[in-house]
Structures are given as structure tokens and as C-alpha cells.
Amino acid sequence: MLQFIITGMSCAACSSRIEKAVNKVPGVTSCSVSLLTNSMGVDGSASADDIIAAVVKAGYGAKLKGSAKTDNKTDMLTDTETPKLFRRLIASLVFLAVLMYFSMGHMMGLPLPTWFNGNHIAVGLIQLILSGIIIVINRNFFISGAKGLINRSPNMDTLVALGAGAAFIWSIYALFMMTDAQLHGDANAVMLYMDELYFESAGTILTLITVGKTLEARSKGKTTDALKGLIDLAPKTANVIRDGIEQTIPAEELRKGDIFVVRPGESIPADAVVTKGESAVNESALTGESIPVDKAAGDSVSAATINSTGFLTCEATRVGEDTVLSQIIKTVTDAAATKAPIAKVADKVSGIFVPAVIAIAVITAVVWMFVSADFAYALARGISVLVISCPCALGLATPVAIMVGSGAGARNGILFKTAASLEHTGRTQIVALDKTGTITKGEPKVTDIITADGADRDEFLRLAVSLEAKSNHPLAKAVTDYAKENNIEPIESDDFMILSGSGLTAKVQGKTLFGGNLRFISEKADIPDFVIGSTEKLSAEGKTPLLFSCDGNFIGIIAVADAIKDESPKAVAELQQMGIRVVMLTGDNERTAKAIAKQAGVDEVIAGVLPDGKEAAVRSLMKQGKVAMVGDGINDAPALTAADIGIAIGAGSDIAIDAADVVLMKSTLADVPAAIRLSGAVLRNIHQNLFWAFIYNVIGIPLAAGCFTMFGLTLNPMFAAAAMSLSSFCVVTNALRLNFFKPYSTKNKHKAKTAAFADVSATQESADTLTIIRIKGMMCEKCELHVKTALEALPQVISAKANHTEGTAEIISHGEPNFKLIRKAVEKSGYKVLSVNKGEK
């Protein structure tokens, strides 16, 4: 996406006009203009020069972000508009005060200079001069409005210029007529035309609109405070080691591979790996987590985090635009440059709003001319319609809420990549959670140790860890980590071998060790009856039992499980309280999956699914409601892409993060309900803003047109200008309330629409399938155990049983099983499959 800085926009009609012009450029596939940040994002193959030319032709200015003039991010977000408007406002108020004194001071009993007594021409001339000065001060309204008319794209400035200009020109005409009447001695005509001077209205309109513009600009500037805060976090210098000498250089000159040092209290200048030293690092700037994280050699650190205690030496791995901080800034900026789908209605209205208002103003003036035969009154009604109409409130209703919401999310470690993702997250009805690394920690831990009768526990552990020490399997790592924690050192092993799909073997101090699952160890040693029961019990609890034998004798079991994260049950409960259904997707077998699901408290389990199966499961869930998929691994990427909203855990793979719409920097499941609450709050804010913007115009325009005159309700052009100036300010101020929203508080109620769920228990029951397998070669109960264990390890299989006397096995599976996998599993166990047939459940 090409990003541009746009100049010259004053309202939503301007942004709509630019979008139409750029979308006509050959090669442009989509264009989004943000009135809030004065930026534009363009997708497609069109060149930047062609796009800029189209914008210029439409009457505005454009320059490519990243050019020499726009490469300073802080300068791009610096509020330069408010100081200019404030100076204009002060000057306008000074001259307006003097103007009001001469035009209305006598009505309030204020003394006027004696030389004004009876000299109505002098009073008129003074008002002409003062209102003319105010027009010159606020000439930008007239310049921008005229450009809009010339380019056939009238905007808010056009309305203001027409309203103030009409009042000023009619007042000049009235002044000339008053002068003529005074020359002819017609005192009644002089007083009549004196009442039709609207110089103060012209000055007041321009001043009050400037008041509104100033308040709006100041509020808009505050909406980017979160983004400016992120940019300000970036360290300015780095202490780099070059040629053995420590040098202080600008952080932007740091290169990948540079060695730099960070002292306590200093900010880390780049993403890096710690090569020496230990410290606690405060990562709250990136994750929102206030508790410092301990770092040592080999650990990763991120730019803009604060070294709290120790002295660290680090090697830069990612610098400049590649750091995590820069990616966060880019994500928030890109989100602001995109448009939420809900904004399309307002954009369509804004595109025709100004021409429609001009037409209504003309019709209003003409109708009142015929009804009242009073040109001054008819003109006042037309001017009121022009100046009360405000397309800005419509144009700002959505982007201000999106910008503030994105910034609030970034402060809490929740990154919404686009405005659409921020809108859709709040409409989630179903959350599909990947198990490993999302619900669970993704780090298997030893949970149970069961030794053979009479075996020494420490000696058993020493033999087991000696066997597992040379394996790089995650389950082996769990065993070796447990041994380290308990100060048990492994013994050097010989003839280590991994037996694919079965287990391990090695010789330790002349003893032959085997380790693996029940089926594998039962071939190497006699298994006591209690072991089979213990193994099934551990499996039912979602644990993986590892069995060990030594010289043909069973010596013990080590159970390993991927424990669920501490916050997972609470996060799942919070989602359910919102009315959101929680589904767990996993490649594990049904028994293990259900054990984890029971601990986490999820509503439904879909087990035994491969990566493409996860995608298919998500698509199936999408038929029932809006689905958010939460995952962290490469295998989750297809499902993240397929879902209505993909949410990636920040500690997961880069592919998963790229595929997702929302990234959780803290890698905690608690951020999922927080993201949904925040999105819901932003949606409500947008609806409030749109309601205010529409209802303001729906009521204001008829009131200004004089439609309620029969009820004694009319609107002076000055009051109309005051109402217009406050409309945009109210919308922006309402959006700023999101800065005080607490996404983690359960007091902030969010209720999802009920999805079209079927009865899950009935669905599961009807989906369960019975399959009968005829097997040759089973001779005893051990053979039955081998077949049962092999079949229950298959995806989708809920339970299995074998009968060696009948030569059959039966499996119950969730859905139709894969017959090829069944045949392969049985034959790998040493038996021959004669047939596989569906049975009746």
C-alpha cells in the first residue's frame, strides 16, 4: 500500500472527492482517505506520480510518505493546524468584539461616540470595515470554498463562504440603499435598511466557525497522542562497541550485528539478543505488562524497553523499521489509514451532502421570498441553512473513534491491523481457540512419576533422563528439565537410537534401556496389570505417559502434559459471560482434547484436526455466526486467514502473526475478551457519533429553513454558525472518551448476538461413527492391547476395543475416520487388516 500526506481537505466531502478522483486512475484497486490524519492509502499498480496528479487535479495537494519531506514520523503527527487556527481565532474575536460594540452596543445601553449620533452611514461604514477585516483574517474559507466550486467539488468551506459572503454582499447593498435614502432625506427608509445590515452576522459566522475548527483541530490532535507516545519511546542514541571502544551514536545508525551495551535505566535501542549480563527489563511500553521480565544471555530484548537493574551487552538482530516498536507504529498508522465498513454510509452521504445543502438553501430563500415578500428574511433563512449544515461531523464520526480505539489497544498490547478488524472484532459470536500455545503453555511439563514395585524413584529418574538426554523431542526436554530442577544428573549413554514413531533406546552402564508408549514397551518387557490402568487414567486426564524398561524389566512411568495457562479458564469464562461460544481446535486425539477442554471450560471440542481441517472447521463454524480464530503456530495460519477475524498470539510464529487481523503482544488469552470489549466500545462510540451527526442535520436544517415558524421557532444565522461549530467538536470529544475505557474490566458489559448454534451434544452424537475392522494375527490379550493403543492414537478416534477370539476391532470416531490411517496403524503394530467396514452405532 502506498501512503500519502494530503493537504487542503476541510471536510468529509473533500475526502470523498479525492477518493473518487484517485479510484479513476488506471491501476488503482482501492483508495482510502482519512480526514482525521490527512493521509491516504492506495492499493494497486498505479505510480505515485499518477496518483499525486489526480489529487492535484481534484484541487488538493499530495506527497508520498517516506519522501525526504515526510520521513520524520513525529513531524508528520505534529499538530501544526491548531496554533494557526488559534491565532486566527484571537484576531477574529478582537475585531468581532469591536464590530458587535458598534452594531449592537446601543441596544444594550452602551455609550457610542457622539459623532455617531444620527450618523447611520458612519455606523454602516465602520461595520463594513471591521467585517471586511474578519473576512480577510479568515480568507482560507473563501479560497478553499472557491476552489471547491471551480473543481465542482463543493465542501464545508463552500457553505461557510456562501453564507458569510451572502450576508456581507447583501449588507453592502443595504448600505448603498441606506446612503441613497439619507441623501434624499427619507428617514424611514434609512431605518428600514439599517435593520437589514448583516455585517455582524458575516463576522460572527466566520468567527464561530473558526472557534469550532480550533476546538476540532485540538481534539483531533489528541486522538494521535497514543501514536505520538509510541514514536517518542524510540531511543535517540545507542552505546555501540566498535573496535573494542564504546561509542555513542544516533540509534538510526545502528546496524544488524552491532554489539551495544545498555546500563540500568537506559532504553534498549534495537531488537537484540543478550550476549552477556543479567537484568530485569521493563516491557510495559510494548506489552502493557508492568512487571519487569528477567533477561539473561541468549534471551531476546526489544527496542524501547527499559533496562531496570543490571548491565547488558547485546547483539542487534533487528534495527530501524524492522524492530517490534516500528512494526507496532506501522500497524497503528495503517489502521488509521484504512476505513471501517461502517464508514461507507457516511461517505456516501458526505459525497452528495454539500450540493444538496446548497440546493436546499436556494429553494428555502426562493420559497420565503414568495411567502413573505421580505428579501432580507428570505436571505437570512438561506444563510442559516448554509451555515448550520455540517458534513465534517459525518466524516469524522468513524475515523476519530478508530484512531483513539487503535491507540488504546496499542497501549494495552492489542494491535488491530485495520479499521475493519477493529470493527468486526466486537461482533464476534464464536471464538475458536487453538490448544497448544494458546490455551496451554506450549511447554510440556512432568506431572506424575510412577515407579515399578520396589524401584528407587531417584534411580529410576536418573536412568530415564540418561535415556532422554540425547533426544530433542519436546517430551524429552520436559523430562530433562524436571531432572535439572531436582538436581539429578544424567549418566553418559551409548548406542543411543530413536526408533521412529515408537520410542528410544540406549545403553547406560551396560544396561539396555527403552522408553516409549505402552505398545512399544509392552514388546520389550512384561507390563504389570496396574500399569495398564494407570496409563489409561493418565491418558484420560490429557497427559502423555512415557514408559521405561531396563534389561527387559518395566521400571516406571513418567507422565508429561502441556499444562493450561493460568489465565485460560478465566478468559474462557469471560467470553462465555459475553454470550460468546468457545470452541477448542486441536490435532490431539479426542480423549486428550476433552481432558484439556474440561480444565479450560470450553463449550465444544473439535479434535484430531490437521491444519486444513482447522480451516474447514472454522468455515463450518462461520455458517453459525461471526468467528474469531485464535492461534499461534504456522499450522494455524490457514484458519486465521479463513476466519472473520484472525487473532494471533504475539509470541507465536511470524506466519501466524502475518495471517492475523489482530495481534496480542502479551501472548495471554485474557487479551481476547479485552480486545472484543474494546472493539465493542469503539462500535458503540461510532454509532453514537453517527447518530449525533445525522440527527443534528436532520433537525438543524429544517429548523434553519424556517419549517417550524408556525411554532414560533426560527434560527438566526449567528446561532446556526454556533451550532455548526460545536457539532464536529462534540463528535471528536465523544471519541476521546475511549481513552478512559478499561478493556480488562468485566464491569464494561459486552453482549454478543446469539449465534445460530445447533445442539452440540446432539451434533456430536449424530457425528460419532462406528467402524468394524477384521484383523488377522491377534493371539492374546496383549495383542488386543497393542491394537487398541494403536487405534486410539489416531486422529478423530474416541475409543477402540479389540477381540482376538473374533479377530475384530471396533472404533468409535468423531465423523468418518481415515481408512488408510487405520490400516497403516494396525499393520504397523504387526497385524494384517482383512477389511474395514462401517458399522451401526
N, C-alpha and C positions, 0 to 999 in steps of 0.2 A: 504494500500500500504506500503510495506517495502522500506525504503530508505537506500542507501549505499553510502559510500565515496569510489571512485575508484582512484587508483594510477597507474602510468605507462603509461597513454594514451598520445600520441603525436599528433594524427590527427584523422580525421573522419573515416579512415579505422580501427583504434583501437576501436572506439565506436561501429562500425558496427560489428566487430569481437566479442566483448563482448556480444552484443545483441543476435547474433546467438547462442553463447555458452549457455547463460542463458535461452533462449527460448527452448532449448533442454532438460532442467531439468524437470523431471516429476512434474506436479502440477503448473507450471508457465503458466499463461494465457496471460500475456503481460509484456514486458520489454522495458524500455526507458532509454537510456544512454545520459547524457548531457556532451559533451566535454567542454562546457563553464564553468560549475560549478564542473566538475569532480565528478558527482553524478549519481546515478542510482535509478530508481523507478521500483519496481516489484510487480505485482498483481498476486494473486493465492494462493494456499495452500502449496507451497514448503517451506521447512525450510530454515532459514537464512544460516545455515551451508552448506547445499547442494548448495545454490546459490553462496556462497563465494568460495566453492571448484571448481565450474565451472569456475569462473572468474580467479582463480589462475591457473587452468589447461590451460586456454587460454593465460597465460603469463602476467597477471596483478595482482594487489593487490586490496583487497576489505575489508571494515569493516562496520559494521552496525551502522547507525546513532542512537544516543541515548545511545551508549555504553559509558563507563567511559571515553574513549579516544576521543569521539566525541560529548559530551553533551554540550560543550561550543559553542554556536552559533557564537559568534564573532570570536573565534579562527578558526572555520570552514571556515569563509569567509575571514580571514586574508590572504593577498597576500604574501605568502612566496616564490613564484616562481620568482617574478621579482628581488628581491635582489640577489638571487643566480645567475640568468642569467646575471645580471648587472656585478657582479664580474667576471664571465666567460668572458663577452664581453670585459671588460677593459684589462684583461690579454691577451686575444686573439689579441686585437688591438695593444698592446705594441709589442708583438712578430711579428705580421704581418708587422708592420712598419719597423722593422729591416730586416725582410725577403724581403720585397719589395725593400729596400735600396740595398741589396746585389744582388738581381736578376735583377732589372731594373734600379738601380741608374746610371749605366754607360750610359744608353740610354738617360737619362735626363741631362747628363753632370756633374753628381755629382762625386766628387773625391772618389776613393776607396783606401784602404790601399795599399801601394806599394808592399807588399808581395803577393797581389792578382794578380798583373800584369802578365798575361800569364799563371797563375796557375788555369786553369779551374776546375781541380779536387777539389781544396780547396773551390772554389766558390760553387760547387755542394754539397760538404760535409756540408758547413755552411747552405745551403738551406735545406738539408736533416734534420739536427739537429733542425733548427727553425720550419720547418713544422711539424716535429715529436712532438715538444713541444705543438704546437697548437692542434694537434690531441689528445694528452693526456689531454689537458685542456677541450676539447670538446668530451671526450671519451663516454659521455652518448649517443651521436648519434649512435656510433658503438655498444654499449651494447644493446640499445633498438632495433636497426636495426637487430642485430644478433638474438635476442630473437624472433623478428617477423618472421624471416626466419625459425628458428628452429620450431616455433609453426605453420608454414605455414600460417601466417597472416602478410605479409609484410606491413609496414606502411611508413609514410613520412620519418622517421629516416632511414629506409632501403634504400630509394632512395638517401638520403644525404650521408650515409655511403658508398654506392656503388659508387657514383660519386666521392667523395673525395678519397676513397680508391683506385679506379682505377687510378686516376691521380697520387697518391702517389706511387703506386706499379710500374706503367709504368715509372715514373721518376727514381726510384731506378734501374730499368733495364737499362734505358738510361745512368745513371751514371756509371754503371758497364761497359757498352759498350764503353763509352767515356774514361774510365780509360784504357781499353784494347787498344783502338786506340792510346792513348797518349803513352803507353808503346811501341807500335810498330811504333811510330813516324808519324802516319797518321794524319796530321793537319786538313785536310779537313773533315775526319770522326769525329774528336773531335768537330769541329764547328757544324757539322750536328747534332750530338747527344746533343750538348749544347742547340740547339734551341728546342729540344724535352723534355727538363726538365719542368715538370708541378708542381713542388713543391709549387710555389707561387699560382697556381690555387687551389690546395688542401687546402692550408691555407686560401685563400680568400673565397672559397666556405663555409668552416666551420664558418669563422668569420661573413660573411654577413648573413648566415642563423641564426646565434646567434643574430645579430642585429634585424632581423625580429622577432625572437622568443621573444626577450626582449620587443620590441615595442608592439607585440601582447599580451604578458602577462600583460603589464602595462595597455593596453586598456581594456583587459578582466577584470582586477581588478576594473576598473572604472565602468563597467557595473553593478556591485553589490553594488555600492555606495548607491543607494536608499534603498536597503535591509539592509545594514550595518547601515544606518542612522536610520531606524526604530528600529533596535535592540538596538542602543545606546540610544534611547529615554527611554528605560525601567529604572525606578528609581532603584538606588542601595540600598537605605535604606528606612525604614518606622518608623515613631514615633508612637508606639503602646501603648495603655493603658492597663496595666495588674496589677491586684490587686491595682487599684487606682493610680498606679505610671506610669509616662510616660517613656518608654524605647526606645532607638534607636536600631533597629535590621536590619539585611540584609532583603531586600524585599522578597527574596525567602523563608524566614522562616514565612512569613505572612500566616495565616490560615483563612479559611472561618469563619465568625462570629466575627473575631477580631475587636476591636474598635481602630481606629487610628485617629490622628489629622494631619491637613495639614495647615501650615502657609502660608501667602501671599508670592508668588514667588516660592513655593515648588511644586514639581511634585507629583501627586497623585499616590501612589504605587500599587493600585489594583482597580479593578472594585468594586464599593461600592454604598451604599445609604447614603445620608446625613442625619444624625440624629439630628444635631444641627448646627446653624450658617447659614449665607448667604454670597454669594460671586459670582463674575463673574469668569467663568472658560474658559480658552483658549483651545479649542478643535482642533486647526489647525493641530496638529500632526496626528490626526486620520482622520479628515474630509476635511482638506484643507481650511476650513472656518476660516477667520482671526478674525471675530468679536466674542468677548467672549460671552458666554451664561450664563445668570443668574441662579444660583442654590440656593435652599433653602431646608429646612427639607422635606424629602420624595422624593427628586429628585435623579436620578441616575448620577453617575460620572464614568469616565473610567480611567484606568491606563494610565500613560504617559501624561495626560492632565495637564495643569498648573493652579494652584490656583492663580488668579490675585490680589484679593483685600482683602477679609475677612478671618476669621479664621473658619475652618470647622472641625467638628467631624463626622466621617463616620464609617459605619459598612461594613466590607469586604463581598462581595457577590460572587465574582469570583477571584481566585488568580492563580498565576503561568501560566500554559499552557492554562487555561480556560479564561483568560482575552481577551477583544476585540483586544488589541495590539498583543497578542500572536497568535490569530486567523488570523490577517492580515498578520503577518510574515509567518505563516504556508501556507496561501493561495498563497503568492508571491513565496515562496520556492517551493511549489508543482507545481505551474505553470511553473517554470524554469525546474523542473524535468520531465515534460511531453514534448511530441513532437507535433508540429503542423503538420497537414496532408500534408501541402505544403513541409515539410522537407523530405518526403518519397522518392521523386525523387532523391534528392541529396544523401540520404543514400544509395539508390540502386547503384548509380554511384560510390560512395566512396568505396563500398564493393568490386568492381572489378577494381578500378582505378589503384592501385599500381601494381598489377600483369600485367595489361595491359601496363602500362608505362615501366616496366622492359622489357617486350617483345618488345615494340616499340624501346627502346634504343638498344637492342641486334640486332634487324633487321636493324636499322639505321647504326650501326657500321659495320655490315657484308656487307650491300649494298655499303657503301662508300669504304670499303676495295677493293671490286671488281671494283668499278667505278674509284677510284683514285689511287689505289695501294699504298696509303700512310697510314700506320697504325696509325701514330700519329694524322693525320687529322680525320680519321675514329673514333678513340678513343675520340677525342675532341667533335665530333658530338654526340656520345653516351652519354658522360658525360653531355653535355648540356641538352639533353633530360631528363636525370635523375634529374638534379638539378632544372630545371625550372618548373617541374610538381609539382602542389601543391594541394593535397586533403584537406588541412586544410581550405582553403577558402570556399570550398564546404560545409564542415562540420560545419563551424561557421556562414554561411550566415543566417540561420534561428534562432538558439538559442540566438545569441547576440542581435538580434532585439527583440526577445520575452522577454528576460531579461530586456533590457532597457525600452521597452514598458510597461511591468508589473510594473516596478519601477516607471515610470512616472505616470501610472494610480493610484498606491497606494498613491503617493504624493498628488494627486487630489481627493482622496476619492473614486476612482473607482477601484474595485478589480476584476481582471479576475482570475477565479479559475484554468483554464488550458490554455495551449498554443493553443489548438483547439478553445476555446471560444474567445481568443484574435484574432485569425484569422477570425473566422466566423462572429463576430460582425460587422466587416467592410463590409460584403457582404449583410447586411440586406436590404431587399426591402420593407417589410411591418412591421410596428410597431403596435402591438395590446396592447392597454392600458386598464388596469382595471380602473374603475371610482373612487370608494371610496378609499381614502388614496393615490391614485396615481395622478389622475387629480385633484381631490378635496382634501380638508384638512382632511377629515375623522372626522371632528368635527362639527356637526350641530350648526348653529347659528340662532338666531331670526332675521328675515329680515323685517317683516311687522306686524303691530298691527292695527286691525280694530275693533272698538267698536260699539255696538248697538246704535241706535239714543238716545241721551240724557245720555248715560252712562259715568261715570267718568273714564278716562284712568288709573290713578293710582289705583283706587279702583278695576277696572277690573283686572289689573295685580296682585294686592295683592290676590284676590280670586283665580286667575289662578295658581299662584305659590304655594299657600297654598294647592291646589289640587295635583299639580305635585311634591311637595317636597318629598313625601314618595315613589316615583317611581324611579327605577334605569334605566329606558329606556333612550337611548341617546337623544331622543327628549325632554324628561322631563328635562334632565340635561341642555339642551340648554335654556329652559325657566327659570330654577332656576339660571343659571349663569347670564342671562340677568337681572334678578331681583336684584341680588347682585351688579352688575355694576351700577344699578340705585338706590341703597340704599332702596330697597323695601323688608321689612322683611315679611316672611310668617306667617300666623296665624295657631296655632295648630289645626289639623283636627282630626275628629273621624270617625269611621266606614269606614276607607279607604279600597277600594277594586279595584283590577284590573279585568276588565271584558275581558277575553281572546279574542283577535282579534278585540275588539270593542273600548274600552276606559277605563276611570277611573271614580270612584265615591267616594265621601266622604262628611261628614257634617262639615261645618265650621260656628261656631257661630250660630248653629241651622239651617243654610241654607243648602239645598241639592244641591251639585254641581256635574255636569257631564262634562267630557271632552273626545273628540274623533273626529272621522271623520264625514263628512257630513251625511252619512247614519245613524250613531249611534245617533247624536244629533237631527236629524230631528224626531226621535222617542220620544225624551224627551221634545222637545219644538217646538213652531211654528217658522219656519225659514222665515225671510223676503225675498222677491224676490231678492233684491240686493246682498244678501249673496251668493246665488247660482252662480250668475255671477262672484262675487269676488273670490269664491272658484275655479271656472273653470279657471279664469285668472291666479291665483296663481299657480295652478297645471300646466298650460301651460308654466309657467316660470321655472318649475323644482323645485318648492317649495312644502312643505307639510303643508296644512292648518289644524290647530288644532282648533276645535270649542268648545265653552264652554256655558253651560246653568246654571242658578241659579233659583231654585224653579219653574222650568217649563218655564222660560223665557230665550231666547237667549241673551247673554251678550257680545259676541265678538269672534274675530278670532286672533290667533297668528300664523303667517306663519314662518316655520323653513326650512332652506335649508343648505345643505352641500356645502359651497362656494368653488369655484375652487381656487387652489393655484395661487398666483400672477404670478409665472413664467410659468404656464402651457400653456397659449396662445402663449407665445414667443417660448417655447420649441417645441410646435407643428408646429409653423411656420418655425422654423429652420429645422425640419425634412422634411417638405414639400419642402423647398428650395433645399434640397439634392436629391429630386426626390423620397422620401420615402412616401408611402401611410400610413396614420394614421387611425387606426380603434379603436373605443371605445367599450369595452365589459362590460356589466353591467346586474345585476339582476333586475334593476328597470324597471318600465313599459315604454312603447315607448315614451309617452309624456314627462315624466321627463327626460329620457335619451336624447331626442332630444334637450331639453332646455339646458342641460349641454353641449352637443356636440356643440351647436351653440356658446356658450360662449368661449369654448376652441378652436373652429375652426377645429375640426377633419373632416376627409373626409367621414367616414362611421360610422354608429351606429349599433351594434347588441345588442338588448335589450331583457330583460326577460329571460336571460340565467342562468341556475343553474351551479354549479361547473363542472359537467360532460358536460354540454352544452358549457361552455367556452373551454374545451378541444376539443370538437367536432368542435367548431367554428375555433379554431386555426388550427386544422388538415385540415379543409376546405380551410383556407387561405394559408396553406403551398402548396396547389396544384397550387397556383398562383405565388408564389415566396418565397424567404427566409424570415422567420417570426421571429421577436424578440417579446416575450411576456413580458410586464412589469406589475408587481403586487406586493402586499404587504401582502395579507391575506392568511390564511390557505386554504380558498376556491380557491385561485389562484394556489396552488401547482400543481394540475394535468396539468393545461395549461402551467405552467412554464416548467414542465418536458417534455411535448409533443412538445413544440416549438423548432425551430432550435437553438434559443438562449433564455434562460430564464434570465430576469433581475429583481432582487429583490430590492425593496426599503429598505434601511438599518434599518429604524425604524419599519419595518413590523414584522411579526411573524417569529420565528426561523424555522418553517417548510418551509415557503416560501423561506427563505434565503438558507436553505439546498438544496431545489429543484432547485435553480437557478444556472446559469453558471457565471453570473456577479452580483456583489453586489454594490449598490450605497450607500456609507456610509453617505452621506449628506442628503439623503432622498428627493432630489429635482429632478424634471423631467428634469431640464436643463442638468443634467449629462448624460441623454440618448443620445442626439446628440453629446455631448462631447466624450462619450465612442465610438460611431460609428466613429467620426473623428479620434480619437487616433488609433483605430483598423485599419482604412483605411491607416493612415500614416505608421503604422508598416508593413502592407501588401506591400505598395509601397516600403518601405525600404528593405524588404525581396526580392522582385522582382529585385531591383537594385543590391543587394548583389549576388543573384544567377546569374544574367546576367553577372556581373563582373567575378565571379568565373568560369563560363563556358567559356565565351569569352576569358578570359586570357589563359586558357588551349588550347582552340581551335586554337588560333593564335600562342601562345607561343611554343607549342610542334612542329608543322610543321616548324616554324622558326628555332628552335634549331636543328631539324633534318636535316636542310640544304635544305629544299624543295624550298626555294626562292633564291638559289645560282645563278641561271641564271639571277636574277635581281640585283645581287651584294649584297644580304642581307644574312649575316651569324651572328651567335651569339656565342661569346666567352663564355666558361663555367663560367667565373667570372661574366659577365653581366647577365647570366642566373640565377646565385645564387642571385644576387642583385634583379632581378625581382621577384624571388620566395619569398624572404624575405619581400618584400613590399606588396605582394598580400593579405595575411591574415591581415596585418596591415590596409590596405585600407578598407577591409570589416568591421573590428571592428570599425574603426574610423567613417565610414559611419553610422553604427548603433548608435554610441554615439550622432549623431546629433539629435536623437529623444529626448534627454534631453532638447532641446531648443524648442520642439514643444508645441504650445499653443492650447490645445483641445477646449477651450471655445471661441476662436476667429473665427468669421464667415469668416474671410479672408482666413482661411485654407479651401479651397474648397474640398468638397467630394461629388461625384455624384454617386448615386446608379444606378445599372442596372434597367431598367424599367421592372416591374413585368407584368405577363400576366393577367391583370385585365379585367374583363368584365365591361360593362357599369353598374355602381352601381344603377343608377336611374331605369334603365330597370329591373335590377335584383330585386330590391325592389318591383317594380310594379308587376312583374310576381309572386313574392313570397307572395303578400298580398292575404289573403283568406277571403271570406265572409261566415259567419256561421249564420244560422237562428235557433232560439230556440223558441219552443212553450211552453208558460208558463201559468199556472193556478193560479189565485188568485190576479192578479193585478186589482185594482178597481178605481184608480185615478192617477193624475199626480205625486203625491208623491210616489206612488208605482213605477211608471216609473223611478223616480229619484233614488230610492233605488236599483233597478235592474241595471240601468246604472252605478251607482257608484261602485257596487259590481263587475260588469264585467270589468270595466276599470282598476280595481286594479289588474287584473290577468296578469301574465307574457305574453308577446307577443301581447297583445291586444292593438291596436292603438286607436280605438274608438268604442263606443257602443251607441245604441239608443233602446228605448223600446216603445211599443204601447199597452196601456191597453185595448183599444177598440177591437183590433185584437187579443190580447193575445199572442203577439210575441215580440222577441227582436232580433236585428241584431248586430253582431260584425264584425269588420274588424281587422284581426290579421296578424302579420308578420309570415308567414308559417302556418301550420295546428295547431290549438290550442288543448289543452288537454281537451277532452270532460268531463272527470271525474271532473276536476277542475271547469269547467263551471257549471256542475250540482250541485256541492258542494256549490259554491258561491251563486247561485240563491236560493237554498233550505235553506242556512244559513240566507238569507235575509227574509225568511218567506214565500216563494212561492214554487210551485211544478213544476218541469220540466216534460213536456209531451214527448218532443222529441228534439233531436239536429241533425241538418242536414246541410250539405254543401250547400251553395247557389252559384250563379254565380255572380262574381264580376263585 
